[in-house]
């Protein structure tokens, strides 16, 4: 479930956007190389 949410969140967030300032945004930004989600 978390993996699917991060996949959706990574798809939704603008790269370099303000969402990176939120905790989930930082988590998604840390996964930019798709270790957790396998999603580009």
PQR file of N, CA, C, O and H, with PARSE charges and radii, in Angstrom:
ATOM      1  N   UNK A   1       0.832  -1.196   0.000 -0.4000 1.5000
ATOM      2  CA  UNK A   1       0.000   0.000   0.000 -0.0000 2.0000
ATOM      3  C   UNK A   1       0.866   1.245   0.000  0.5500 1.7000
ATOM      4  O   UNK A   1       0.626   2.172  -0.774 -0.5500 1.4000
ATOM      5  N   UNK A   2       1.875   1.272   0.867 -0.4000 1.5000
ATOM      6  CA  UNK A   2       2.772   2.431   0.897 -0.0000 2.0000
ATOM      7  C   UNK A   2       3.521   2.558  -0.423  0.5500 1.7000
ATOM      8  O   UNK A   2       3.721   3.661  -0.932 -0.5500 1.4000
ATOM      9  H   UNK A   2       2.070   0.519   1.496  0.4000 1.0000
ATOM     10  N   UNK A   3       3.931   1.421  -0.969 -0.4000 1.5000
ATOM     11  CA  UNK A   3       4.626   1.446  -2.252 -0.0000 2.0000
ATOM     12  C   UNK A   3       3.736   2.040  -3.346  0.5500 1.7000
ATOM     13  O   UNK A   3       4.187   2.844  -4.162 -0.5500 1.4000
ATOM     14  H   UNK A   3       3.768   0.525  -0.555  0.4000 1.0000
ATOM     15  N   UNK A   4       2.467   1.630  -3.348 -0.4000 1.5000
ATOM     16  CA  UNK A   4       1.543   2.161  -4.350 -0.0000 2.0000
ATOM     17  C   UNK A   4       1.289   3.641  -4.148  0.5500 1.7000
ATOM     18  O   UNK A   4       1.167   4.395  -5.114 -0.5500 1.4000
ATOM     19  H   UNK A   4       2.100   0.977  -2.686  0.4000 1.0000
ATOM     20  N   UNK A   5       1.210   4.063  -2.879 -0.4000 1.5000
ATOM     21  CA  UNK A   5       1.011   5.480  -2.600 -0.0000 2.0000
ATOM     22  C   UNK A   5       2.207   6.297  -3.061  0.5500 1.7000
ATOM     23  O   UNK A   5       2.038   7.361  -3.656 -0.5500 1.4000
ATOM     24  H   UNK A   5       1.309   3.451  -2.095  0.4000 1.0000
ATOM     25  N   UNK A   6       3.413   5.811  -2.793 -0.4000 1.5000
ATOM     26  CA  UNK A   6       4.603   6.544  -3.218 -0.0000 2.0000
ATOM     27  C   UNK A   6       4.695   6.589  -4.737  0.5500 1.7000
ATOM     28  O   UNK A   6       5.148   7.581  -5.309 -0.5500 1.4000
ATOM     29  H   UNK A   6       3.550   4.946  -2.310  0.4000 1.0000
ATOM     30  N   UNK A   7       4.271   5.526  -5.381 -0.4000 1.5000
ATOM     31  CA  UNK A   7       4.269   5.521  -6.849 -0.0000 2.0000
ATOM     32  C   UNK A   7       3.338   6.615  -7.358  0.5500 1.7000
ATOM     33  O   UNK A   7       3.691   7.369  -8.265 -0.5500 1.4000
ATOM     34  H   UNK A   7       3.903   4.720  -4.917  0.4000 1.0000
ATOM     35  N   UNK A   8       2.134   6.696  -6.762 -0.4000 1.5000
ATOM     36  CA  UNK A   8       1.180   7.741  -7.146 -0.0000 2.0000
ATOM     37  C   UNK A   8       1.727   9.121  -6.809  0.5500 1.7000
ATOM     38  O   UNK A   8       1.632  10.053  -7.607 -0.5500 1.4000
ATOM     39  H   UNK A   8       1.848   6.083  -6.026  0.4000 1.0000
ATOM     40  N   UNK A   9       2.311   9.238  -5.597 -0.4000 1.5000
ATOM     41  CA  UNK A   9       2.799  10.544  -5.154 -0.0000 2.0000
ATOM     42  C   UNK A   9       3.947  11.031  -6.033  0.5500 1.7000
ATOM     43  O   UNK A   9       3.999  12.204  -6.402 -0.5500 1.4000
ATOM     44  H   UNK A   9       2.388   8.481  -4.949  0.4000 1.0000
ATOM     45  N   UNK A  10       4.861  10.132  -6.364 -0.4000 1.5000
ATOM     46  CA  UNK A  10       5.961  10.507  -7.252 -0.0000 2.0000
ATOM     47  C   UNK A  10       5.440  10.946  -8.605  0.5500 1.7000
ATOM     48  O   UNK A  10       6.013  11.840  -9.229 -0.5500 1.4000
ATOM     49  H   UNK A  10       4.820   9.179  -6.064  0.4000 1.0000
ATOM     50  N   UNK A  11       4.374  10.340  -9.064 -0.4000 1.5000
ATOM     51  CA  UNK A  11       3.797  10.708 -10.353 -0.0000 2.0000
ATOM     52  C   UNK A  11       3.105  12.064 -10.279  0.5500 1.7000
ATOM     53  O   UNK A  11       3.104  12.812 -11.256 -0.5500 1.4000
ATOM     54  H   UNK A  11       3.909   9.614  -8.558  0.4000 1.0000
ATOM     55  N   UNK A  12       2.511  12.389  -9.117 -0.4000 1.5000
ATOM     56  CA  UNK A  12       1.751  13.620  -8.980 -0.0000 2.0000
ATOM     57  C   UNK A  12       2.614  14.848  -8.745  0.5500 1.7000
ATOM     58  O   UNK A  12       2.324  15.928  -9.260 -0.5500 1.4000
ATOM     59  H   UNK A  12       2.513  11.781  -8.323  0.4000 1.0000
ATOM     60  N   UNK A  13       3.681  14.678  -7.962 -0.4000 1.5000
ATOM     61  CA  UNK A  13       4.425  15.859  -7.518 -0.0000 2.0000
ATOM     62  C   UNK A  13       5.238  16.470  -8.654  0.5500 1.7000
ATOM     63  O   UNK A  13       5.813  15.744  -9.465 -0.5500 1.4000
ATOM     64  H   UNK A  13       3.917  13.801  -7.544  0.4000 1.0000
ATOM     65  N   UNK A  14       5.292  17.798  -8.719 -0.4000 1.5000
ATOM     66  CA  UNK A  14       6.178  18.456  -9.676 -0.0000 2.0000
ATOM     67  C   UNK A  14       7.618  18.308  -9.214  0.5500 1.7000
ATOM     68  O   UNK A  14       7.911  18.512  -8.036 -0.5500 1.4000
ATOM     69  H   UNK A  14       4.825  18.388  -8.060  0.4000 1.0000
ATOM     70  N   UNK A  15       8.504  17.963 -10.105 -0.4000 1.5000
ATOM     71  CA  UNK A  15       9.904  17.794  -9.730 -0.0000 2.0000
ATOM     72  C   UNK A  15      10.481  19.121  -9.262  0.5500 1.7000
ATOM     73  O   UNK A  15      10.352  20.143  -9.936 -0.5500 1.4000
ATOM     74  H   UNK A  15       8.266  17.798 -11.062  0.4000 1.0000
ATOM     75  N   UNK A  16      11.121  19.089  -8.092 -0.4000 1.5000
ATOM     76  CA  UNK A  16      11.698  20.307  -7.536 -0.0000 2.0000
ATOM     77  C   UNK A  16      10.653  21.227  -6.942  0.5500 1.7000
ATOM     78  O   UNK A  16      10.943  22.379  -6.620 -0.5500 1.4000
ATOM     79  H   UNK A  16      11.226  18.259  -7.545  0.4000 1.0000
ATOM     80  N   UNK A  17       9.423  20.717  -6.793 -0.4000 1.5000
ATOM     81  CA  UNK A  17       8.339  21.555  -6.300 -0.0000 2.0000
ATOM     82  C   UNK A  17       8.320  21.689  -4.783  0.5500 1.7000
ATOM     83  O   UNK A  17       9.138  21.095  -4.080 -0.5500 1.4000
ATOM     84  H   UNK A  17       9.188  19.781  -7.055  0.4000 1.0000
ATOM     85  N   UNK A  18       7.377  22.473  -4.297 -0.4000 1.5000
ATOM     86  CA  UNK A  18       7.256  22.730  -2.865 -0.0000 2.0000
ATOM     87  C   UNK A  18       6.902  21.468  -2.088  0.5500 1.7000
ATOM     88  O   UNK A  18       7.103  21.408  -0.875 -0.5500 1.4000
ATOM     89  H   UNK A  18       6.712  22.954  -4.868  0.4000 1.0000
ATOM     90  N   UNK A  19       6.375  20.456  -2.783 -0.4000 1.5000
ATOM     91  CA  UNK A  19       6.029  19.211  -2.103 -0.0000 2.0000
ATOM     92  C   UNK A  19       7.243  18.547  -1.459  0.5500 1.7000
ATOM     93  O   UNK A  19       7.103  17.760  -0.522 -0.5500 1.4000
ATOM     94  H   UNK A  19       6.212  20.504  -3.769  0.4000 1.0000
ATOM     95  N   UNK A  20       8.429  18.867  -1.962 -0.4000 1.5000
ATOM     96  CA  UNK A  20       9.644  18.313  -1.358 -0.0000 2.0000
ATOM     97  C   UNK A  20       9.849  18.825   0.073  0.5500 1.7000
ATOM     98  O   UNK A  20      10.619  18.241   0.835 -0.5500 1.4000
ATOM     99  H   UNK A  20       8.543  19.506  -2.722  0.4000 1.0000
ATOM    100  N   UNK A  21       9.165  19.907   0.437 -0.4000 1.5000
ATOM    101  CA  UNK A  21       9.333  20.467   1.777 -0.0000 2.0000
ATOM    102  C   UNK A  21       8.515  19.714   2.824  0.5500 1.7000
ATOM    103  O   UNK A  21       8.716  19.902   4.024 -0.5500 1.4000
ATOM    104  H   UNK A  21       8.539  20.381  -0.182  0.4000 1.0000
ATOM    105  N   UNK A  22       7.609  18.875   2.379 -0.4000 1.5000
ATOM    106  CA  UNK A  22       6.808  18.094   3.319 -0.0000 2.0000
ATOM    107  C   UNK A  22       7.509  16.774   3.610  0.5500 1.7000
ATOM    108  O   UNK A  22       8.322  16.323   2.803 -0.5500 1.4000
ATOM    109  H   UNK A  22       7.446  18.723   1.404  0.4000 1.0000
ATOM    110  N   UNK A  23       7.211  16.142   4.752 -0.4000 1.5000
ATOM    111  CA  UNK A  23       7.851  14.853   5.074 -0.0000 2.0000
ATOM    112  C   UNK A  23       7.670  13.811   3.972  0.5500 1.7000
ATOM    113  O   UNK A  23       8.632  13.147   3.587 -0.5500 1.4000
ATOM    114  H   UNK A  23       6.550  16.509   5.408  0.4000 1.0000
ATOM    115  N   UNK A  24       6.446  13.661   3.460 -0.4000 1.5000
ATOM    116  CA  UNK A  24       6.237  12.676   2.401 -0.0000 2.0000
ATOM    117  C   UNK A  24       6.928  13.127   1.127  0.5500 1.7000
ATOM    118  O   UNK A  24       7.368  12.297   0.332 -0.5500 1.4000
ATOM    119  H   UNK A  24       5.664  14.201   3.773  0.4000 1.0000
ATOM    120  N   UNK A  25       7.028  14.432   0.924 -0.4000 1.5000
ATOM    121  CA  UNK A  25       7.740  14.947  -0.238 -0.0000 2.0000
ATOM    122  C   UNK A  25       9.222  14.633  -0.168  0.5500 1.7000
ATOM    123  O   UNK A  25       9.844  14.294  -1.175 -0.5500 1.4000
ATOM    124  H   UNK A  25       6.670  15.107   1.570  0.4000 1.0000
ATOM    125  N   UNK A  26       9.790  14.748   1.038 -0.4000 1.5000
ATOM    126  CA  UNK A  26      11.204  14.409   1.201 -0.0000 2.0000
ATOM    127  C   UNK A  26      11.423  12.916   0.980  0.5500 1.7000
ATOM    128  O   UNK A  26      12.432  12.509   0.404 -0.5500 1.4000
ATOM    129  H   UNK A  26       9.285  15.023   1.856  0.4000 1.0000
ATOM    130  N   UNK A  27      10.472  12.103   1.441 -0.4000 1.5000
ATOM    131  CA  UNK A  27      10.596  10.664   1.235 -0.0000 2.0000
ATOM    132  C   UNK A  27      10.531  10.334  -0.254  0.5500 1.7000
ATOM    133  O   UNK A  27      11.310   9.523  -0.754 -0.5500 1.4000
ATOM    134  H   UNK A  27       9.653  12.433   1.910  0.4000 1.0000
ATOM    135  N   UNK A  28       9.601  10.965  -0.949 -0.4000 1.5000
ATOM    136  CA  UNK A  28       9.472  10.726  -2.383 -0.0000 2.0000
ATOM    137  C   UNK A  28      10.693  11.248  -3.131  0.5500 1.7000
ATOM    138  O   UNK A  28      11.155  10.621  -4.084 -0.5500 1.4000
ATOM    139  H   UNK A  28       8.968  11.624  -0.543  0.4000 1.0000
ATOM    140  N   UNK A  29      11.220  12.403  -2.697 -0.4000 1.5000
ATOM    141  CA  UNK A  29      12.402  12.964  -3.340 -0.0000 2.0000
ATOM    142  C   UNK A  29      13.606  12.052  -3.121  0.5500 1.7000
ATOM    143  O   UNK A  29      14.458  11.912  -3.998 -0.5500 1.4000
ATOM    144  H   UNK A  29      10.844  12.912  -1.923  0.4000 1.0000
ATOM    145  N   UNK A  30      13.666  11.437  -1.945 -0.4000 1.5000
ATOM    146  CA  UNK A  30      14.766  10.520  -1.656 -0.0000 2.0000
ATOM    147  C   UNK A  30      14.677   9.275  -2.529  0.5500 1.7000
ATOM    148  O   UNK A  30      15.671   8.577  -2.732 -0.5500 1.4000
ATOM    149  H   UNK A  30      12.973  11.551  -1.233  0.4000 1.0000
ATOM    150  N   UNK A  31      13.487   9.003  -3.043 -0.4000 1.5000
ATOM    151  CA  UNK A  31      13.281   7.836  -3.887 -0.0000 2.0000
ATOM    152  C   UNK A  31      13.299   8.197  -5.374  0.5500 1.7000
ATOM    153  O   UNK A  31      12.754   7.460  -6.196 -0.5500 1.4000
ATOM    154  H   UNK A  31      12.680   9.570  -2.878  0.4000 1.0000
ATOM    155  N   UNK A  32      13.914   9.311  -5.716 -0.4000 1.5000
ATOM    156  CA  UNK A  32      13.983   9.714  -7.126 -0.0000 2.0000
ATOM    157  C   UNK A  32      14.661   8.663  -7.994  0.5500 1.7000
ATOM    158  O   UNK A  32      14.375   8.563  -9.188 -0.5500 1.4000
ATOM    159  H   UNK A  32      14.356   9.909  -5.048  0.4000 1.0000
ATOM    160  N   UNK A  33      15.566   7.872  -7.397 -0.4000 1.5000
ATOM    161  CA  UNK A  33      16.193   6.807  -8.185 -0.0000 2.0000
ATOM    162  C   UNK A  33      15.410   5.500  -8.073  0.5500 1.7000
ATOM    163  O   UNK A  33      15.903   4.432  -8.437 -0.5500 1.4000
ATOM    164  H   UNK A  33      15.799   7.954  -6.427  0.4000 1.0000
ATOM    165  N   UNK A  34      14.161   5.605  -7.556 -0.4000 1.5000
ATOM    166  CA  UNK A  34      13.180   4.520  -7.668 -0.0000 2.0000
ATOM    167  C   UNK A  34      13.543   3.253  -6.912  0.5500 1.7000
ATOM    168  O   UNK A  34      13.154   2.157  -7.314 -0.5500 1.4000
ATOM    169  H   UNK A  34      13.760   6.473  -7.260  0.4000 1.0000
ATOM    170  N   UNK A  35      14.283   3.395  -5.819 -0.4000 1.5000
ATOM    171  CA  UNK A  35      14.626   2.213  -5.038 -0.0000 2.0000
ATOM    172  C   UNK A  35      13.368   1.596  -4.427  0.5500 1.7000
ATOM    173  O   UNK A  35      13.193   0.378  -4.452 -0.5500 1.4000
ATOM    174  H   UNK A  35      14.599   4.286  -5.493  0.4000 1.0000
ATOM    175  N   UNK A  36      12.499   2.439  -3.882 -0.4000 1.5000
ATOM    176  CA  UNK A  36      11.301   1.918  -3.219 -0.0000 2.0000
ATOM    177  C   UNK A  36      10.190   1.595  -4.203  0.5500 1.7000
ATOM    178  O   UNK A  36       9.527   0.565  -4.081 -0.5500 1.4000
ATOM    179  H   UNK A  36      12.641   3.428  -3.862  0.4000 1.0000
ATOM    180  N   UNK A  37       9.986   2.462  -5.170 -0.4000 1.5000
ATOM    181  CA  UNK A  37       8.795   2.335  -6.005 -0.0000 2.0000
ATOM    182  C   UNK A  37       9.038   1.609  -7.312  0.5500 1.7000
ATOM    183  O   UNK A  37       8.107   1.039  -7.881 -0.5500 1.4000
ATOM    184  H   UNK A  37      10.524   3.299  -5.269  0.4000 1.0000
ATOM    185  N   UNK A  38      10.277   1.616  -7.806 -0.4000 1.5000
ATOM    186  CA  UNK A  38      10.534   1.044  -9.115 -0.0000 2.0000
ATOM    187  C   UNK A  38       9.814   1.808 -10.204  0.5500 1.7000
ATOM    188  O   UNK A  38       9.491   1.250 -11.253 -0.5500 1.4000
ATOM    189  H   UNK A  38      11.034   2.079  -7.345  0.4000 1.0000
ATOM    190  N   UNK A  39       9.560   3.088  -9.958 -0.4000 1.5000
ATOM    191  CA  UNK A  39       8.732   3.894 -10.856 -0.0000 2.0000
ATOM    192  C   UNK A  39       9.504   5.130 -11.286  0.5500 1.7000
ATOM    193  O   UNK A  39      10.075   5.829 -10.449 -0.5500 1.4000
ATOM    194  H   UNK A  39       9.822   3.541  -9.106  0.4000 1.0000
ATOM    195  N   UNK A  40       9.524   5.402 -12.581 -0.4000 1.5000
ATOM    196  CA  UNK A  40      10.279   6.556 -13.062 -0.0000 2.0000
ATOM    197  C   UNK A  40       9.359   7.673 -13.510  0.5500 1.7000
ATOM    198  O   UNK A  40       9.831   8.724 -13.945 -0.5500 1.4000
ATOM    199  H   UNK A  40       9.060   4.834 -13.261  0.4000 1.0000
TER
END
